[in-house]
Amino acid sequence: MRRVGTRWVGLCPFHAEKSPSFGVNETLGIYKCFGCNAGGDVISFVREIEHLDFVGSVEWLAHRAGIQLRYTSGGEGRERQRRTVLVEAMAKAVDWYHQRLLESPDARPARDYLRSRGITGDLARHYQLGWAPDDWDALVKALRLPDDVARDTGLAFLNRRERLQDAFRARVMFPIFNEAGDAVAFGGRVLPGSSDPAKYKNSPETRIYAKSKTLYGLNWAKSDIVTNDQVVVCEGYTDVIGLMQAGVPRAVATCGTALTEEHVRLLKRFAHRVVLAFDADEAGQGAAARFYEWEKKYEVEVSVARMPAGTDPGQLAQEDPAALATAVEQAAPFLRFRLDRVFRRGSLRSPEAKAKLAEAALEVVREHPDPNVQRLYAGEVAAQTGLPVADLVKALDRRGPVRVEPLPKRPTGETAEAVALALLVHRWDDIAPWLIEALFLDEQHRATFRALGDAHSDVRKAMELADPATREELERLAVTDVDENPDRHARHLIGVAARRQLQAMLSDFSQAREHARCKVLVEQLDDPEAGPAAAEQLLTWLDRRTEERE
């Protein structure tokens, strides 16, 4: 801004303009834009820029000005004071881990790894990346945090000897900040070649951290998100960094969980356009129902970045950053993306194949709750298959707009994994022979499965040895009543994992024979006679595929 008389004048931060119409009166402490009519005092300015409530704005300003606040509202005040203590402890941990990465000799392999991923020193400083040394209690000793603070932040936990132990060891640390810029959690990644089977480890949920309400990178990205009215959602921390390197600094990532309604509600405060930079088709109809519901409820537009098969944004940023930026720029509406997937997999070699492709495409079109959108996309199906559009519209109308409920007849994804773990807790002998770690996609579910295996089905022993997040899940599973057939559910979970693996193999034509053989086995899982043998073969195959990847 520049001084003009008694005022400061500059370009408005609340709308795009080329001629300055935003003015600040320093004496009165107010601002006003004569272009978009925004105005107020310093608190309202911070509320709008940082997307905070009144109290959050006051706290933000007090922190910047070095003013100690005194709370007088009883329980709420105590809760905020406790939150401040925890956030300050997390900030100290961020600085400590960061300095270890930059300066410590034992962090050299971590620095080499980050450079191999295209993450320079400047990027490491920008994202405040860190290194957790391979020590039992290095952080605990260095920061000298009170035991309750160390535990309540998830930085440490009490081991079975009742001693405080660091939660992260021998990991590259990605600090997670909330939208206001407060450090609330960590994600830690092991280095390649590590014997630790958990590639990523995240902080447990705490008073200051909820996975379903937190998005990695939002604190850095929100300004560009608001400017472009667009946010790109990824699945990994390095994906966010990769997109920034590719010239797309408006990316965020979920923290070890699927995109939730809470995430969408948070993002709606910043932008109306949401681009998914991950395999949005993997979850099928259940995901479609949620996305369409959120589009209507929060007035957002959900689209999907089309990236080469088998690549993630972090990888593509290294190989072809221009292609990554183009994938975001040319993101397709969610239904368009789903429909194109059906067209690519289908065949037009015969009238029968065309009819089959048209019906498969119409099933996807019917997922959308708006009949007008359904009819418009029926025209797309007609153009692809050569069938009369009027006949396809009639086919849609005969069945009417289908409302896909998010509750399938059989549990899928994380739900299926949780049911399997509950059965493992209560009916170990019936289901344990059918379970391997490769069946569990969710990181926490894998950790719980390993804990039960290490304890040889002794749930109490598993709880004693487990970290806090795993112990919490075991306690929940121990009181969960599951009415499922163990054999049938195990085969179902094997099918989910096998289909996931088959989907990843689609683009590799050298594996076509193996893909076809395993696809037949998946189809046999529900057969009472052939199912058990098919399940055994698929388990062996999945275990081998996991070893090959590692």
C-alpha positions as CSV (number, residue, x, y, z in Angstrom):
1,M,0.0,0.0,0.0
2,R,1.1,3.6,-0.4
3,R,0.2,6.7,1.6
4,V,-2.1,9.3,0.0
5,G,-2.6,12.2,2.4
6,T,-3.9,10.8,5.7
7,R,-4.9,7.4,4.2
8,W,-3.2,4.3,2.9
9,V,-4.4,3.1,-0.5
10,G,-3.9,-0.1,-2.4
11,L,-5.5,-3.0,-4.3
12,C,-8.4,-4.7,-2.6
13,P,-7.6,-8.1,-1.2
14,F,-11.3,-9.1,-1.3
15,H,-11.8,-8.8,-5.1
16,A,-9.7,-8.6,-8.3
17,E,-9.0,-5.1,-9.5
18,K,-6.3,-3.2,-11.4
19,S,-6.9,0.2,-10.1
20,P,-6.6,0.7,-6.2
21,S,-9.9,1.3,-4.5
22,F,-9.0,0.0,-1.1
23,G,-8.3,2.5,1.6
24,V,-7.1,2.4,5.3
25,N,-7.5,5.2,7.8
26,E,-4.6,4.6,10.2
27,T,-5.9,7.1,12.8
28,L,-9.4,5.6,13.1
29,G,-8.2,2.0,12.5
30,I,-10.8,1.2,9.7
31,Y,-10.7,0.1,6.1
32,K,-13.1,0.5,3.2
33,C,-13.1,-0.7,-0.4
34,F,-15.1,1.5,-2.8
35,G,-15.1,-1.3,-5.4
36,C,-16.7,-4.2,-3.5
37,N,-17.9,-2.2,-0.4
38,A,-15.9,-4.3,2.1
39,G,-15.2,-2.5,5.3
40,G,-14.6,-2.7,9.0
41,D,-11.9,-2.6,11.7
42,V,-8.8,-4.7,12.2
43,I,-10.8,-7.6,13.8
44,S,-13.2,-7.8,10.9
45,F,-10.3,-7.7,8.5
46,V,-8.6,-10.6,10.1
47,R,-11.8,-12.5,10.3
48,E,-12.3,-12.1,6.5
49,I,-8.7,-12.7,5.5
50,E,-7.9,-15.6,7.9
51,H,-11.5,-17.0,7.9
52,L,-11.7,-17.0,11.7
53,D,-14.4,-16.3,14.2
54,F,-14.3,-13.2,16.5
55,V,-12.4,-14.9,19.3
56,G,-10.0,-16.5,16.9
57,S,-9.3,-13.2,15.3
58,V,-8.6,-11.6,18.7
59,E,-6.2,-14.5,19.6
60,W,-4.5,-14.2,16.3
61,L,-3.9,-10.5,16.7
62,A,-2.8,-10.9,20.3
63,H,-0.2,-13.5,19.3
64,R,1.1,-11.2,16.5
65,A,1.3,-8.2,18.9
66,G,2.8,-10.2,21.9
67,I,-0.2,-9.4,24.1
68,Q,-1.1,-11.9,26.9
69,L,-4.9,-12.5,26.9
70,R,-6.9,-13.2,30.1
71,Y,-10.0,-15.3,29.8
72,T,-12.9,-14.7,32.1
73,S,-15.7,-17.0,30.7
74,G,-15.2,-20.1,32.9
75,G,-14.9,-23.4,31.2
76,E,-14.6,-22.1,27.7
77,G,-11.7,-19.9,28.8
78,R,-10.0,-22.8,30.4
79,E,-10.4,-24.9,27.3
80,R,-8.9,-22.1,25.2
81,Q,-6.0,-21.7,27.6
82,R,-5.4,-25.4,27.4
83,R,-5.5,-25.3,23.6
84,T,-2.9,-22.5,23.6
85,V,-0.6,-24.6,25.8
86,L,-0.9,-27.5,23.4
87,V,-0.4,-25.4,20.3
88,E,2.7,-23.8,21.8
89,A,4.1,-27.2,22.6
90,M,3.5,-28.4,19.0
91,A,5.2,-25.2,17.7
92,K,8.3,-26.1,19.8
93,A,8.3,-29.6,18.4
94,V,8.0,-28.3,14.8
95,D,11.1,-26.1,15.4
96,W,13.1,-28.9,17.1
97,Y,12.4,-31.5,14.3
98,H,13.1,-28.8,11.6
99,Q,16.5,-27.9,13.1
100,R,17.4,-31.6,13.3
101,L,16.6,-32.0,9.6
102,L,18.7,-29.0,8.6
103,E,21.7,-29.4,10.9
104,S,22.0,-32.9,12.4
105,P,24.5,-35.4,10.9
106,D,22.1,-38.3,11.5
107,A,19.5,-36.5,9.3
108,R,21.7,-36.8,6.2
109,P,19.8,-39.8,4.8
110,A,16.5,-37.8,5.2
111,R,18.0,-34.8,3.4
112,D,19.1,-37.1,0.6
113,Y,15.7,-38.7,0.4
114,L,14.0,-35.4,0.1
115,R,16.3,-34.2,-2.6
116,S,15.6,-37.5,-4.5
117,R,11.9,-36.5,-4.4
118,G,12.7,-33.0,-5.7
119,I,12.3,-31.3,-2.4
120,T,15.0,-28.7,-2.1
121,G,16.2,-27.0,1.1
122,D,14.1,-23.9,0.4
123,L,11.0,-26.2,0.1
124,A,11.9,-28.0,3.3
125,R,12.2,-24.6,5.0
126,H,8.9,-23.3,3.6
127,Y,7.0,-26.4,4.7
128,Q,9.0,-26.7,7.9
129,L,9.8,-30.3,7.3
130,G,11.7,-32.1,10.0
131,W,13.5,-35.3,11.1
132,A,12.7,-37.4,14.1
133,P,15.9,-39.2,15.2
134,D,16.0,-42.9,15.8
135,D,15.9,-42.5,19.6
136,W,13.4,-43.5,22.3
137,D,12.9,-40.1,24.0
138,A,15.1,-37.5,22.2
139,L,12.2,-35.0,21.8
140,V,10.9,-35.5,25.3
141,K,14.3,-34.8,26.8
142,A,15.0,-31.9,24.6
143,L,11.7,-30.0,25.1
144,R,11.1,-31.0,28.7
145,L,7.4,-30.8,28.2
146,P,5.1,-31.7,31.1
147,D,4.0,-35.3,30.8
148,D,0.3,-34.4,30.3
149,V,1.2,-31.9,27.6
150,A,3.4,-34.4,25.8
151,R,0.6,-37.0,25.8
152,D,-2.2,-34.6,25.0
153,T,-0.4,-33.4,21.9
154,G,0.3,-36.9,20.7
155,L,4.1,-36.1,20.7
156,A,4.7,-38.9,23.2
157,F,3.0,-41.8,25.0
158,L,3.5,-43.9,28.1
159,N,5.1,-47.2,27.2
160,R,4.5,-50.4,29.2
161,R,7.3,-49.4,31.6
162,E,5.3,-46.3,32.4
163,R,8.0,-44.1,30.8
164,L,7.4,-41.3,28.4
165,Q,8.4,-42.3,24.9
166,D,8.6,-40.3,21.6
167,A,5.7,-41.1,19.3
168,F,7.9,-40.7,16.2
169,R,11.3,-42.3,15.5
170,A,13.5,-42.3,12.4
171,R,10.9,-40.5,10.2
172,V,10.8,-37.5,8.0
173,M,8.3,-35.2,9.7
174,F,5.6,-33.2,7.9
175,P,4.0,-30.8,10.4
176,I,0.3,-30.3,9.9
177,F,-1.2,-26.9,10.6
178,N,-4.8,-25.8,10.8
179,E,-6.2,-23.1,8.6
180,A,-5.1,-20.4,11.0
181,G,-1.5,-21.6,10.9
182,D,-1.3,-23.3,14.3
183,A,0.7,-26.5,14.4
184,V,-1.7,-29.3,15.5
185,A,-0.2,-32.7,14.4
186,F,2.5,-34.5,12.4
187,G,2.7,-37.0,9.6
188,G,5.9,-39.0,9.7
189,R,7.4,-41.1,6.8
190,V,10.0,-43.8,7.1
191,L,13.0,-43.7,4.8
192,P,13.2,-46.3,1.9
193,G,14.6,-49.5,3.1
194,S,13.3,-49.2,6.7
195,S,12.2,-52.3,8.5
196,D,9.1,-50.5,9.9
197,P,6.1,-51.8,8.0
198,A,4.1,-48.6,8.5
199,K,5.2,-46.3,5.7
200,Y,3.3,-43.3,7.2
201,K,2.4,-42.6,10.8
202,N,0.1,-39.8,11.8
203,S,-0.5,-38.1,15.1
204,P,-3.6,-39.4,17.0
205,E,-6.6,-37.2,17.3
206,T,-6.3,-34.8,20.2
207,R,-8.0,-31.7,21.6
208,I,-6.4,-29.6,18.9
209,Y,-6.4,-32.1,16.0
210,A,-9.3,-33.9,14.3
211,K,-8.5,-35.7,11.0
212,S,-12.0,-35.1,9.5
213,K,-11.7,-31.4,10.0
214,T,-8.1,-30.8,9.1
215,L,-6.5,-30.4,5.7
216,Y,-2.7,-30.4,5.2
217,G,-1.5,-27.3,3.4
218,L,-4.6,-25.2,3.8
219,N,-2.7,-22.6,5.9
220,W,-0.3,-22.0,2.9
221,A,-2.8,-22.5,0.1
222,K,-5.8,-20.5,1.3
223,S,-4.8,-17.2,-0.3
224,D,-4.4,-18.7,-3.7
225,I,-7.6,-20.8,-3.2
226,V,-9.6,-17.6,-2.6
227,T,-8.0,-15.8,-5.5
228,N,-8.8,-18.6,-8.0
229,D,-12.0,-19.8,-6.3
230,Q,-10.6,-23.3,-6.6
231,V,-9.0,-25.9,-4.3
232,V,-7.2,-29.1,-5.3
233,V,-7.6,-32.0,-2.9
234,C,-4.8,-34.7,-2.8
235,E,-4.1,-37.7,-0.7
236,G,-0.5,-37.1,0.3
237,Y,1.8,-34.4,1.8
238,T,4.3,-34.7,-1.1
239,D,1.4,-34.3,-3.5
240,V,0.7,-30.9,-2.1
241,I,4.4,-29.9,-2.4
242,G,4.5,-31.3,-5.9
243,L,1.5,-29.3,-7.0
244,M,3.1,-26.1,-5.6
245,Q,6.2,-26.9,-7.6
246,A,4.1,-27.3,-10.7
247,G,2.6,-23.8,-10.3
248,V,-0.6,-24.9,-8.5
249,P,-0.1,-23.6,-4.9
250,R,-3.8,-24.1,-4.0
251,A,-3.5,-27.8,-3.1
252,V,-4.4,-29.4,0.2
253,A,-4.4,-33.1,1.4
254,T,-6.5,-35.2,3.7
255,C,-4.6,-36.6,6.7
256,G,-4.9,-40.3,6.4
257,T,-8.6,-40.4,5.9
258,A,-11.1,-40.1,3.0
259,L,-12.6,-36.7,2.1
260,T,-15.4,-36.0,4.6
261,E,-18.3,-33.6,4.8
262,E,-16.5,-31.6,7.5
263,H,-13.7,-31.1,5.0
264,V,-16.1,-29.9,2.3
265,R,-17.8,-27.5,4.8
266,L,-14.4,-26.1,5.7
267,L,-13.4,-25.7,2.0
268,K,-16.6,-24.0,1.1
269,R,-15.5,-21.0,3.2
270,F,-12.7,-20.5,0.7
271,A,-13.8,-21.7,-2.7
272,H,-16.7,-23.1,-4.7
273,R,-14.7,-25.3,-7.1
274,V,-13.2,-28.5,-5.7
275,V,-10.8,-30.5,-7.9
276,L,-10.0,-34.1,-6.8
277,A,-6.4,-35.1,-7.6
278,F,-6.7,-38.8,-6.7
279,D,-8.6,-41.8,-7.9
280,A,-12.2,-40.5,-7.2
281,D,-13.7,-43.5,-9.0
282,E,-12.2,-46.1,-6.7
283,A,-15.0,-45.9,-4.1
284,G,-17.8,-46.3,-6.7
285,Q,-21.4,-45.4,-6.1
286,G,-21.0,-44.7,-2.4
287,A,-18.5,-41.9,-3.2
288,A,-20.7,-40.6,-6.0
289,A,-23.7,-40.3,-3.7
290,R,-21.7,-38.3,-1.2
291,F,-20.2,-36.0,-3.8
292,Y,-23.5,-35.2,-5.4
293,E,-25.1,-34.6,-2.0
294,W,-22.3,-32.2,-1.1
295,E,-22.5,-30.4,-4.4
296,K,-26.1,-29.6,-3.7
297,K,-25.9,-28.9,0.0
298,Y,-22.8,-26.7,-0.1
299,E,-23.1,-25.3,-3.6
300,V,-19.7,-26.5,-4.7
301,E,-18.6,-28.0,-8.0
302,V,-16.7,-31.3,-7.7
303,S,-14.4,-32.2,-10.6
304,V,-11.5,-34.6,-11.2
305,A,-8.0,-34.0,-12.5
306,R,-7.2,-36.6,-15.2
307,M,-3.7,-37.9,-14.6
308,P,-1.8,-40.7,-16.2
309,A,-2.8,-44.1,-14.8
310,G,-0.5,-45.2,-11.9
311,T,0.8,-41.8,-11.1
312,D,0.2,-39.4,-8.2
313,P,0.7,-35.6,-8.2
314,G,4.0,-35.8,-6.4
315,Q,5.4,-38.2,-8.9
316,L,4.0,-36.4,-11.9
317,A,5.4,-33.1,-10.6
318,Q,8.9,-34.5,-10.9
319,E,8.3,-36.2,-14.3
320,D,6.2,-33.6,-16.1
321,P,5.1,-30.6,-14.0
322,A,3.4,-29.0,-17.0
323,A,1.2,-32.1,-17.4
324,L,0.2,-31.9,-13.8
325,A,-0.8,-28.2,-14.1
326,T,-2.8,-29.1,-17.3
327,A,-4.6,-32.0,-15.5
328,V,-5.9,-29.5,-12.9
329,E,-6.7,-26.9,-15.5
330,Q,-8.7,-29.4,-17.6
331,A,-10.4,-31.2,-14.6
332,A,-13.6,-32.9,-15.7
333,P,-16.9,-32.8,-13.8
334,F,-17.3,-35.8,-11.5
335,L,-20.0,-37.5,-13.6
336,R,-18.1,-36.8,-16.8
337,F,-15.0,-38.4,-15.3
338,R,-17.0,-41.5,-14.1
339,L,-18.7,-41.8,-17.5
340,D,-15.4,-41.6,-19.5
341,R,-14.0,-44.4,-17.3
342,V,-16.9,-46.6,-18.4
343,F,-16.4,-45.7,-22.1
344,R,-12.7,-46.5,-22.0
345,R,-13.4,-49.9,-20.5
346,G,-16.3,-50.8,-22.8
347,S,-16.4,-52.2,-26.3
348,L,-18.2,-51.2,-29.6
349,R,-17.3,-54.3,-31.5
350,S,-20.8,-55.7,-31.9
351,P,-24.4,-54.6,-31.4
352,E,-24.5,-56.6,-28.2
353,A,-21.3,-54.9,-26.9
354,K,-22.8,-51.5,-27.7
355,A,-26.0,-52.3,-25.8
356,K,-24.0,-53.6,-22.8
357,L,-21.9,-50.4,-22.8
358,A,-24.9,-48.2,-23.0
359,E,-26.5,-49.9,-20.0
360,A,-23.3,-49.7,-17.9
361,A,-23.1,-46.0,-18.8
362,L,-26.7,-45.3,-17.9
363,E,-26.1,-46.9,-14.5
364,V,-23.5,-44.3,-13.8
365,V,-25.7,-41.5,-15.2
366,R,-28.6,-42.6,-12.9
367,E,-26.3,-42.0,-9.9
368,H,-26.9,-38.2,-10.4
369,P,-29.9,-37.0,-8.4
370,D,-30.9,-34.3,-11.0
371,P,-33.1,-35.7,-13.8
372,N,-32.2,-32.9,-16.1
373,V,-28.5,-33.7,-15.8
374,Q,-29.3,-37.3,-16.4
375,R,-31.1,-36.5,-19.7
376,L,-28.2,-34.3,-20.9
377,Y,-25.7,-37.1,-20.2
378,A,-27.9,-39.6,-21.9
379,G,-27.1,-37.6,-25.1
380,E,-23.4,-38.3,-24.4
381,V,-24.1,-42.0,-24.1
382,A,-26.0,-41.9,-27.4
383,A,-23.1,-40.2,-29.2
384,Q,-20.7,-42.9,-27.9
385,T,-22.8,-45.9,-28.7
386,G,-24.8,-44.9,-31.7
387,L,-28.1,-45.7,-30.0
388,P,-31.1,-43.2,-30.3
389,V,-31.0,-40.6,-27.6
390,A,-34.8,-40.8,-27.2
391,D,-34.6,-44.5,-26.4
392,L,-31.9,-43.8,-23.8
393,V,-33.9,-41.0,-22.2
394,K,-37.0,-43.3,-22.1
395,A,-34.8,-46.0,-20.4
396,L,-33.8,-43.4,-17.8
397,D,-37.4,-42.3,-17.3
398,R,-38.7,-45.8,-16.9
399,R,-36.6,-46.3,-13.8
400,G,-36.7,-42.7,-12.8
401,P,-33.9,-40.7,-11.2
402,V,-32.1,-43.2,-9.0
403,R,-31.1,-42.0,-5.6
404,V,-28.0,-44.0,-4.6
405,E,-27.9,-44.4,-0.8
406,P,-24.4,-44.3,0.8
407,L,-25.1,-47.5,2.7
408,P,-24.4,-50.6,0.6
409,K,-25.8,-54.0,1.3
410,R,-22.3,-55.2,2.2
411,P,-19.7,-53.2,4.0
412,T,-16.9,-51.8,1.7
413,G,-13.6,-50.0,2.1
414,E,-12.8,-49.0,5.7
415,T,-16.1,-50.3,7.0
416,A,-15.3,-53.8,5.8
417,E,-11.8,-53.6,7.3
418,A,-13.3,-52.5,10.7
419,V,-15.8,-55.4,10.6
420,A,-13.0,-57.9,10.0
421,L,-11.0,-56.5,12.9
422,A,-14.0,-56.8,15.2
423,L,-14.5,-60.4,14.1
424,L,-10.7,-60.9,14.8
425,V,-11.2,-59.6,18.3
426,H,-14.2,-61.8,19.1
427,R,-13.8,-64.8,16.8
428,W,-10.1,-65.1,16.2
429,D,-10.1,-68.8,15.3
430,D,-12.8,-68.4,12.7
431,I,-11.3,-65.6,10.7
432,A,-7.6,-65.3,11.5
433,P,-6.5,-67.9,8.9
434,W,-8.1,-65.8,6.2
435,L,-6.5,-62.4,7.0
436,I,-3.2,-60.9,6.0
437,E,-1.9,-57.3,6.3
438,A,-2.3,-56.7,2.5
439,L,-6.1,-56.7,3.0
440,F,-6.1,-53.6,5.1
441,L,-5.7,-50.3,3.2
442,D,-6.4,-48.0,6.1
443,E,-3.2,-47.2,8.0
444,Q,-4.8,-47.4,11.5
445,H,-6.5,-50.7,10.7
446,R,-3.1,-52.2,9.6
447,A,-1.6,-51.1,12.9
448,T,-4.4,-52.7,14.8
449,F,-4.1,-55.9,12.8
450,R,-0.4,-56.1,13.5
451,A,-1.0,-55.4,17.2
452,L,-3.4,-58.3,17.5
453,G,-1.0,-60.6,15.6
454,D,2.0,-59.6,17.8
455,A,-0.1,-60.4,20.9
456,H,-1.3,-63.7,19.5
457,S,-5.0,-62.9,19.8
458,D,-4.6,-61.6,23.4
459,V,-6.6,-58.4,23.2
460,R,-5.6,-57.2,26.6
461,K,-1.9,-57.7,25.9
462,A,-2.3,-55.9,22.5
463,M,-3.8,-52.9,24.4
464,E,-0.9,-52.8,26.8
465,L,1.7,-52.8,24.0
466,A,-0.1,-50.6,21.5
467,D,0.3,-46.9,20.9
468,P,-2.6,-44.7,22.0
469,A,-4.5,-44.6,18.7
470,T,-4.3,-48.4,18.3
471,R,-5.3,-48.9,21.9
472,E,-8.3,-46.7,21.4
473,E,-9.4,-48.7,18.4
474,L,-8.9,-52.0,20.2
475,E,-11.1,-50.7,23.1
476,R,-13.8,-49.7,20.6
477,L,-13.6,-53.1,18.8
478,A,-13.8,-55.0,22.1
479,V,-17.2,-53.6,22.8
480,T,-18.5,-53.9,19.2
481,D,-21.1,-56.6,18.5
482,V,-20.8,-57.8,14.9
483,D,-23.3,-60.2,13.4
484,E,-21.4,-61.3,10.3
485,N,-20.4,-64.8,9.0
486,P,-16.5,-64.8,9.4
487,D,-15.9,-67.0,6.3
488,R,-18.2,-65.0,4.0
489,H,-16.9,-61.7,5.3
490,A,-13.3,-62.7,4.9
491,R,-13.9,-63.7,1.3
492,H,-15.7,-60.3,0.8
493,L,-12.7,-58.4,2.2
494,I,-10.3,-60.5,0.0
495,G,-12.5,-59.5,-3.0
496,V,-12.3,-55.8,-2.1
497,A,-8.5,-55.9,-1.9
498,A,-8.2,-58.0,-5.1
499,R,-10.3,-55.6,-7.1
500,R,-8.3,-52.7,-5.8
501,Q,-5.1,-54.5,-7.0
502,L,-6.7,-55.4,-10.4
503,Q,-7.7,-51.8,-10.9
504,A,-4.1,-50.7,-10.4
505,M,-2.9,-53.3,-13.1
506,L,-5.3,-52.1,-15.8
507,S,-2.7,-49.9,-17.5
508,D,0.0,-52.5,-17.6
509,F,-0.6,-54.7,-20.6
510,S,2.3,-57.0,-19.7
511,Q,0.2,-58.3,-16.8
512,A,-3.0,-59.0,-18.9
513,R,-2.8,-62.7,-18.4
514,E,-2.3,-62.5,-14.6
515,H,-5.1,-59.9,-14.5
516,A,-7.5,-62.2,-16.3
517,R,-6.7,-65.2,-14.1
518,C,-7.2,-63.3,-10.9
519,K,-10.4,-61.6,-12.1
520,V,-11.9,-65.1,-12.6
521,L,-10.9,-66.0,-9.1
522,V,-12.6,-62.9,-7.7
523,E,-15.8,-63.9,-9.5
524,Q,-15.6,-67.3,-7.8
525,L,-15.4,-65.9,-4.3
526,D,-19.2,-66.0,-3.7
527,D,-19.5,-69.6,-5.0
528,P,-19.9,-71.9,-1.9
529,E,-17.9,-74.6,-3.5
530,A,-15.2,-72.7,-5.4
531,G,-15.0,-69.7,-3.1
532,P,-12.6,-71.1,-0.4
533,A,-10.0,-72.3,-2.9
534,A,-10.3,-69.0,-4.8
535,A,-9.8,-67.1,-1.6
536,E,-6.6,-69.0,-0.8
537,Q,-5.1,-68.4,-4.2
538,L,-6.0,-64.7,-4.1
539,L,-4.4,-64.4,-0.6
540,T,-1.2,-65.9,-1.9
541,W,-1.3,-63.5,-4.9
542,L,-1.9,-60.4,-2.8
543,D,0.9,-61.3,-0.4
544,R,3.3,-61.8,-3.3
545,R,2.2,-58.5,-4.9
546,T,2.9,-56.7,-1.6
547,E,6.4,-58.2,-1.3
548,E,7.2,-57.2,-4.9
549,R,6.2,-53.6,-4.2
550,E,8.3,-53.4,-1.1
